[in-house]
Amino acid sequence: MLQQFVQFVGGLNSQNPKNWILAVRCLRGLLKEAGSAPHPSLVNTPKAVLP
């Protein structure tokens, strides 16, 4: 997801103030998603059986 954000920001024209607002909104959305609890399937994994 971070790579997609970097590609998005790289495609913005930094001279246009409208794009600044869009970039800030996207960054806030990314941080909001990153701050939530991880999905249970990523946390509750079975114990490894080693030989």
N, C-alpha and C positions, 0 to 999 in steps of 0.2 A: 504494500500500500504506500509505503514511503517513496518507492521508486516512481509510482504513478504521480504522486504529488510533485516530485522533483521535475518530472517531465512536463507537468502542467505549468509549473512556475517558469520553467525554461521557455515555454511558448508564449508567455505574456509579454506585452510591450510595456516596459517599465516607465515609458514616457507618458502613458495614458493614466490619469488618476482613477478612472473607473476600474481599471485592472487592479489597482492597489486594494480597493474595497473587496473585490472578488477574491484576491489572494488571502486577505485577512479572514474572510468568511470561511474559506476552504481550510485554512490552518486551524481555526477554532473548531470546525467540524472534525478534523483529524484528531485534535487533542481530546475532544469530547469522546470519540470512539476509543481512543487509547486509554482513557481513564476508567473505563468500565471493567467489571470483573470478567475474568477469562471464562470461556465456554466450559461447562463441566466435562465435556469429552476430552478437553485438553489437559485437565487437571486430574481427573479420576481414571488413571491408566492402570492396567493390571501389573502386578509385580513381575519382574523379569526372572526367568528360571535359567540359572547358569549351570553348565555341566561341572 
